[in-house]
C-alpha cells in the first residue's frame, strides 16, 4: 500500500480517499494534488515514486513537467501585461512583432493567438529541434508561415506553436523571455515552485516520466471496429497530413524527449513548465483572490481573461473544445468543479484550474503519462472536490 503524505483539512477527506485510490486502482506511480479554498491550502498531498529506475521517492518539493498545463501560466503572464496597459489583446500582433505581418497575417489580433484562432498550428517546413529550442528560428518560421485556415473563422488547438506565438509577444512587449517574465512577475512574488525553462540546479528534483500506451491502438483496427463517435478523430490520426498530426510535428524530429536536460532547460511556454501541484493551485488561487497579500489579476481583468472566445469542433483535436484568451473552459472531457471554472490540462492528465464561484483552485501533477480515454485519475480527484464542497 502506498503511503500518502501531506495534509487535508476537515471536510476534504474525499480528496485523500480518491488520491489513495488512484495508486491502488488507477496505475498512479508518483503524484501530488493540492486544493486551495479562499486563498489557503486545504489539501496538499504527495505520494509514490519520482523515479522508478532508482526508486527515488516523491517528496513535498518534487518537480514535475506538466506539458500543456504550462499554457495556463503563460496566459497569466500575457494577461498581467494587458492589465498593466502594456499589451492590447485586440491590437494586431504585428504592432508588437512587425515580421508577423507576412503572408496575410497583418490584421490578426493578439487575442486570436491566445484563443487558438490564428490558424498557425503547423509549419510547411518543420524547424530542427535544436534551433527550435534556441527560440528565434522557430519564431521566425512562424512569422513567415501562412495560416492553415482564414484566421478568426475557426479554432484549432495550437498544441506546440502556441507557446512560441504567445511567448514572442510577451518577449517583444516586456523585453524579457516568457520564462524570465513568469519567474520575476508571478512565481517570485507568490513563492511558486514552477519554472518555464528549468535552472540547472533544480534538475535533481524533477520526477522522471513513465509512458503507457493505450491498450488498443484504434489506428490499427478496421474502421468498422472503431466506435462511431471516434471515427473522425481516428481518421485524422491515420492521416499523416492532417492538422491533428501536423500540429505536433513542427520540429524535426517531431518526437521531443521531455525528460532531456536540453528540453527542460529551454523555454517552451506551451509545454515544458515544471513545477509542483501546490504551485499550480497557488497560482490559480491568486488569479481569483488574494493569497498572502498577492492577487495577480483584478476582477475586471479576470472577467475579460476568462470570457469564452471559441467553442465547437476543434480543427486539430476533432472534438468539441472551448477556449478563453489562453485558458480552457469545462467540457465533458475536461474535469473541473463548475461552469465558471477555467484552467488547463496537460498531456497524460496534469491539471490546474480555478473556480471563482466556489473560490477553489486546484493543481494535480503526475509522472505516469497515460494515453487514452480510460484515464480517470484527474476526474476522480475533481469529483472528490465536488463531494467535499457538497456539490454531489
C-alpha positions as CSV (number, residue, x, y, z in Angstrom):
1,X,0.0,0.0,0.0
2,X,1.4,3.4,-1.0
3,X,2.0,5.8,1.9
4,X,0.2,9.1,1.4
5,X,2.0,12.2,2.7
6,X,0.7,15.7,3.4
7,X,-2.3,17.4,5.0
8,X,-6.1,17.5,4.4
9,X,-8.4,20.0,6.1
10,X,-11.6,18.7,7.7
11,X,-14.3,18.2,5.1
12,X,-11.9,17.4,2.3
13,X,-11.2,13.8,3.2
14,X,-12.8,12.6,-0.1
15,X,-9.9,14.0,-1.9
16,X,-7.5,12.0,0.2
17,X,-9.5,8.9,-0.5
18,X,-9.6,9.5,-4.2
19,X,-5.8,10.2,-4.3
20,X,-5.1,6.9,-2.5
21,X,-7.5,5.1,-4.8
22,X,-5.5,6.4,-7.8
23,X,-2.5,4.5,-6.5
24,X,-4.4,1.4,-5.6
25,X,-6.6,1.1,-8.7
26,X,-5.6,3.6,-11.4
27,X,-1.9,2.9,-12.0
28,X,-0.6,6.0,-10.3
29,X,3.2,5.9,-9.8
30,X,4.1,9.3,-8.4
31,X,1.9,12.3,-8.0
32,X,0.7,15.3,-6.0
33,X,-2.5,17.1,-5.6
34,X,-3.3,20.5,-4.0
35,X,-6.5,22.4,-3.4
36,X,-6.8,26.0,-2.2
37,X,-10.1,27.4,-0.8
38,X,-10.5,31.1,0.0
39,X,-6.8,31.7,-0.6
40,X,-5.4,29.0,1.7
41,X,-4.4,25.3,1.1
42,X,-7.0,22.8,2.3
43,X,-5.4,19.8,0.5
44,X,-1.7,19.2,-0.1
45,X,-0.8,15.6,-0.8
46,X,2.0,13.7,-2.4
47,X,3.0,10.0,-2.7
48,X,4.7,7.4,-4.7
49,X,7.9,7.2,-6.7
50,X,9.6,10.1,-8.5
51,X,12.0,7.9,-10.5
52,X,11.0,4.2,-11.0
53,X,14.5,3.4,-12.2
54,X,16.2,4.4,-9.0
55,X,13.3,4.2,-6.5
56,X,13.7,7.8,-5.6
57,X,10.6,8.7,-3.6
58,X,8.2,11.6,-4.4
59,X,8.8,14.4,-1.9
60,X,7.0,17.6,-1.0
61,X,9.3,19.5,-3.3
62,X,9.4,17.1,-6.2
63,X,9.0,18.9,-9.5
64,X,7.0,17.5,-12.4
65,X,6.8,18.5,-16.1
66,X,3.2,19.3,-16.8
67,X,3.0,19.5,-20.6
68,X,0.2,21.8,-21.7
69,X,-0.9,22.8,-18.2
70,X,2.0,25.2,-18.8
71,X,-0.3,27.3,-21.1
72,X,-2.2,28.5,-18.1
73,X,1.0,30.0,-16.6
74,X,1.9,31.7,-19.9
75,X,-1.6,33.0,-20.4
76,X,-1.4,34.5,-16.9
77,X,1.7,36.4,-17.9
78,X,0.0,37.8,-21.0
79,X,-3.0,39.0,-19.0
80,X,-0.7,40.6,-16.5
81,X,0.8,42.7,-19.3
82,X,-2.6,43.5,-20.5
83,X,-3.7,44.6,-17.1
84,X,-0.7,47.0,-16.9
85,X,-1.7,48.6,-20.2
86,X,1.4,47.3,-21.9
87,X,-0.4,44.8,-24.2
88,X,-3.7,45.3,-26.0
89,X,-5.2,41.9,-26.8
90,X,-7.3,43.3,-29.6
91,X,-4.4,45.1,-31.3
92,X,-2.7,43.4,-34.3
93,X,0.1,41.0,-33.3
94,X,2.2,42.9,-36.0
95,X,2.0,46.1,-33.8
96,X,4.3,44.4,-31.4
97,X,6.0,41.9,-33.8
98,X,6.3,43.5,-37.2
99,X,7.7,40.5,-39.0
100,X,4.5,38.6,-38.1
101,X,2.5,40.6,-40.8
102,X,3.9,38.4,-43.6
103,X,1.6,36.1,-45.6
104,X,-1.7,37.8,-44.8
105,X,-1.3,38.0,-41.1
106,X,-1.2,41.8,-40.6
107,X,-4.6,42.0,-39.0
108,X,-4.6,39.0,-36.7
109,X,-5.1,40.3,-33.1
110,X,-3.2,39.0,-30.1
111,X,-6.4,37.5,-28.8
112,X,-6.6,35.1,-31.7
113,X,-3.2,33.7,-30.8
114,X,-4.3,33.1,-27.2
115,X,-7.7,31.6,-28.2
116,X,-6.3,29.2,-30.9
117,X,-8.0,31.0,-33.8
118,X,-4.9,32.2,-35.8
119,X,-4.6,29.1,-38.0
120,X,-0.9,28.7,-37.2
121,X,-1.0,25.2,-35.9
122,X,1.6,23.8,-38.3
123,X,4.6,24.7,-40.4
124,X,5.2,24.0,-44.1
125,X,8.8,23.1,-43.1
126,X,9.5,21.8,-39.5
127,X,12.3,23.5,-37.7
128,X,15.3,21.4,-36.5
129,X,14.7,20.7,-32.8
130,X,18.0,22.3,-31.6
131,X,17.1,25.5,-33.4
132,X,13.5,25.4,-32.0
133,X,14.9,25.2,-28.5
134,X,17.0,28.3,-29.2
135,X,13.8,30.2,-29.8
136,X,14.4,32.7,-32.6
137,X,14.5,30.2,-35.6
138,X,11.0,29.0,-34.6
139,X,9.5,32.4,-34.1
140,X,11.0,33.5,-37.5
141,X,9.4,30.4,-39.1
142,X,6.0,31.2,-37.6
143,X,6.2,34.9,-38.6
144,X,6.7,33.7,-42.2
145,X,4.1,31.0,-42.2
146,X,0.7,31.2,-44.0
147,X,-2.2,30.3,-41.8
148,X,-3.9,26.9,-42.3
149,X,-7.4,28.5,-42.3
150,X,-8.7,32.0,-42.6
151,X,-7.9,33.4,-39.1
152,X,-10.9,34.1,-37.0
153,X,-13.2,31.7,-38.9
154,X,-12.4,28.6,-36.9
155,X,-10.3,27.4,-34.0
156,X,-7.9,24.5,-33.5
157,X,-5.6,23.6,-30.7
158,X,-2.2,25.1,-31.3
159,X,-0.6,22.4,-29.1
160,X,3.1,23.3,-29.8
161,X,3.1,26.6,-31.7
162,X,1.0,28.4,-29.1
163,X,4.0,28.8,-26.8
164,X,6.3,30.4,-29.3
165,X,3.5,32.6,-30.7
166,X,2.3,34.0,-27.3
167,X,5.7,33.8,-25.8
168,X,7.2,36.0,-28.6
169,X,4.5,38.7,-28.0
170,X,5.4,38.6,-24.3
171,X,9.1,38.9,-25.2
172,X,8.5,41.8,-27.6
173,X,6.3,43.7,-25.1
174,X,8.2,43.1,-21.9
175,X,11.8,42.8,-23.2
176,X,12.1,39.6,-21.3
177,X,11.8,36.0,-22.3
178,X,8.4,34.5,-21.2
179,X,10.1,32.2,-18.7
180,X,12.0,35.1,-17.1
181,X,8.9,37.3,-17.1
182,X,6.9,34.5,-15.4
183,X,9.7,34.0,-12.8
184,X,10.1,37.7,-11.9
185,X,6.5,38.8,-12.1
186,X,4.5,35.8,-11.0
187,X,6.5,33.0,-9.5
188,X,8.7,35.1,-7.3
189,X,6.0,37.3,-5.7
190,X,3.9,34.2,-4.9
191,X,6.8,31.9,-4.0
192,X,5.8,29.4,-6.7
193,X,8.0,26.4,-7.3
194,X,7.3,26.5,-11.0
195,X,9.6,27.2,-14.0
196,X,9.4,27.7,-17.7
197,X,13.0,26.9,-18.5
198,X,14.4,24.8,-15.7
199,X,17.5,26.2,-13.9
200,X,20.4,23.7,-13.9
201,X,20.4,23.5,-10.1
202,X,16.8,22.3,-10.0
203,X,17.1,19.2,-12.2
204,X,17.7,16.7,-9.4
205,X,14.3,17.5,-8.0
206,X,12.5,16.6,-11.3
207,X,10.4,13.4,-11.5
208,X,11.0,11.1,-14.4
209,X,8.1,10.3,-16.6
210,X,6.7,6.8,-17.5
211,X,4.6,6.4,-20.6
212,X,1.7,3.9,-21.0
213,X,0.3,3.4,-24.5
214,X,-3.5,2.7,-24.9
215,X,-4.4,-1.0,-24.5
216,X,-5.9,-0.8,-28.0
217,X,-4.4,1.3,-30.8
218,X,-7.5,2.4,-32.7
219,X,-5.5,3.5,-35.7
220,X,-4.6,-0.2,-36.4
221,X,-8.1,-1.7,-36.2
222,X,-10.6,-2.0,-39.0
223,X,-12.7,1.2,-39.4
224,X,-15.9,-0.6,-38.7
225,X,-14.5,-1.7,-35.3
226,X,-13.9,2.0,-34.2
227,X,-16.7,3.4,-32.1
228,X,-18.8,5.7,-34.3
229,X,-18.2,8.8,-32.1
230,X,-14.4,8.4,-32.5
231,X,-14.2,7.7,-36.3
232,X,-13.5,11.3,-37.4
233,X,-10.7,11.5,-34.8
234,X,-9.2,8.2,-35.7
235,X,-9.3,9.1,-39.4
236,X,-7.4,12.2,-38.6
237,X,-4.8,10.2,-36.6
238,X,-4.4,7.9,-39.5
239,X,-3.7,10.7,-42.0
240,X,-0.1,11.9,-41.7
241,X,-1.1,15.2,-43.5
242,X,-4.0,16.0,-41.1
243,X,-3.7,19.0,-38.8
244,X,-4.1,16.6,-35.9
245,X,-0.7,15.2,-36.8
246,X,1.0,18.2,-38.3
247,X,0.2,20.4,-35.2
248,X,2.5,18.2,-33.2
249,X,5.2,17.8,-35.9
250,X,6.6,21.3,-36.1
251,X,10.1,20.3,-35.1
252,X,12.5,17.8,-36.7
253,X,12.4,15.2,-35.1
254,X,8.8,15.6,-34.2
255,X,9.0,13.5,-31.1
256,X,10.6,15.5,-28.3
257,X,12.2,13.9,-25.2
258,X,10.8,16.0,-22.5
259,X,13.0,14.2,-19.9
260,X,16.1,15.5,-21.6
261,X,18.2,18.3,-19.8
262,X,18.2,20.3,-23.1
263,X,14.4,20.3,-23.5
264,X,13.8,21.0,-19.8
265,X,16.3,23.9,-19.8
266,X,14.7,25.6,-22.9
267,X,11.7,27.8,-22.7
268,X,8.7,26.1,-24.3
269,X,5.8,28.2,-22.9
270,X,3.2,25.8,-24.4
271,X,4.5,22.6,-23.0
272,X,7.6,22.3,-20.7
273,X,6.6,24.1,-17.5
274,X,8.0,22.2,-14.5
275,X,6.6,22.6,-11.0
276,X,4.6,21.3,-8.1
277,X,0.8,20.7,-7.7
278,X,1.0,23.3,-4.9
279,X,2.4,25.9,-7.3
280,X,-0.3,25.3,-9.8
281,X,-3.1,25.6,-7.2
282,X,-1.5,28.6,-5.6
283,X,-1.2,30.5,-8.9
284,X,-4.8,29.8,-9.8
285,X,-5.8,30.9,-6.3
286,X,-4.1,34.2,-6.8
287,X,-6.0,34.7,-10.1
288,X,-9.4,34.6,-8.3
289,X,-8.4,36.2,-5.0
290,X,-5.7,37.3,-2.6
291,X,-3.0,34.8,-1.5
292,X,-0.7,36.0,1.3
293,X,-1.2,39.6,0.1
294,X,-0.8,38.9,-3.6
295,X,-3.5,39.0,-6.2
296,X,-2.4,38.6,-9.8
297,X,-5.4,39.9,-11.8
298,X,-8.1,42.4,-10.9
299,X,-11.7,41.1,-11.1
300,X,-12.2,43.2,-14.3
301,X,-9.1,41.7,-16.0
302,X,-10.1,38.2,-14.9
303,X,-13.5,38.6,-16.4
304,X,-12.0,39.5,-19.7
305,X,-9.4,36.8,-19.5
306,X,-12.0,34.1,-18.8
307,X,-14.6,35.1,-21.3
308,X,-15.3,32.4,-23.9
309,X,-13.7,33.2,-27.3
310,X,-14.0,29.9,-29.2
311,X,-16.1,26.8,-29.0
312,X,-17.3,23.9,-31.1
313,X,-15.5,21.4,-33.3
314,X,-11.7,21.8,-32.9
315,X,-9.8,21.7,-36.2
316,X,-6.9,19.8,-34.6
317,X,-8.5,17.7,-31.8
318,X,-11.6,16.9,-34.0
319,X,-13.8,17.1,-30.9
320,X,-15.6,20.0,-29.3
321,X,-13.4,22.4,-27.3
322,X,-13.8,25.7,-25.5
323,X,-11.2,28.4,-25.0
324,X,-11.0,31.8,-23.4
325,X,-8.0,34.0,-24.2
326,X,-5.5,31.4,-23.1
327,X,-7.4,29.1,-20.8
328,X,-9.6,26.0,-21.4
329,X,-13.2,26.0,-20.2
330,X,-15.0,22.9,-18.9
331,X,-16.3,20.3,-21.4
332,X,-17.3,16.7,-20.9
333,X,-13.6,15.7,-21.3
334,X,-12.1,18.5,-19.1
335,X,-13.0,17.8,-15.4
336,X,-13.4,21.0,-13.3
337,X,-15.8,21.9,-10.5
338,X,-18.3,24.2,-12.1
339,X,-19.4,26.1,-15.1
340,X,-17.5,29.2,-14.1
341,X,-14.2,27.3,-13.8
342,X,-11.2,27.9,-16.1
343,X,-7.7,26.4,-16.4
344,X,-5.7,24.0,-18.5
345,X,-4.9,20.3,-18.8
346,X,-1.7,18.7,-19.9
347,X,-0.8,15.5,-21.7
348,X,-1.3,12.4,-19.5
349,X,-3.6,14.1,-17.0
350,X,-2.0,17.0,-15.3
351,X,-4.5,19.8,-14.5
352,X,-4.6,23.2,-13.0
353,X,-7.8,25.3,-12.7
354,X,-9.7,27.9,-10.6
355,X,-13.4,28.0,-9.8
356,X,-14.3,31.5,-8.8
357,X,-17.9,30.5,-7.9
358,X,-16.6,28.2,-5.2
359,X,-13.4,30.1,-4.5
360,X,-11.5,26.9,-5.3
361,X,-8.1,26.4,-7.0
362,X,-6.7,23.0,-8.0
363,X,-3.4,21.5,-9.0
364,X,-2.6,17.9,-9.9
365,X,0.7,16.6,-11.4
366,X,1.9,13.1,-12.0
367,X,4.6,11.1,-13.8
368,X,2.6,8.3,-15.3
369,X,1.6,9.6,-18.7
370,X,-1.5,7.6,-19.7
371,X,-2.8,8.0,-23.2
372,X,-6.5,7.3,-24.0
373,X,-9.9,7.9,-22.5
374,X,-9.6,5.3,-19.8
375,X,-7.5,7.6,-17.5
376,X,-9.8,8.7,-14.7
377,X,-7.3,10.0,-12.2
378,X,-7.9,13.7,-12.5
379,X,-11.6,13.1,-12.9
380,X,-11.7,11.1,-9.6
381,X,-9.9,13.9,-7.8
382,X,-12.2,16.7,-9.1
383,X,-15.2,14.6,-8.3
384,X,-13.9,14.3,-4.8
385,X,-13.6,18.1,-4.6
386,X,-17.2,18.3,-5.8
387,X,-18.2,15.9,-2.9
388,X,-16.1,17.9,-0.4
389,X,-18.0,21.0,-1.4
390,X,-21.3,19.3,-1.0
391,X,-22.0,19.5,-4.8
392,X,-22.9,15.8,-5.1
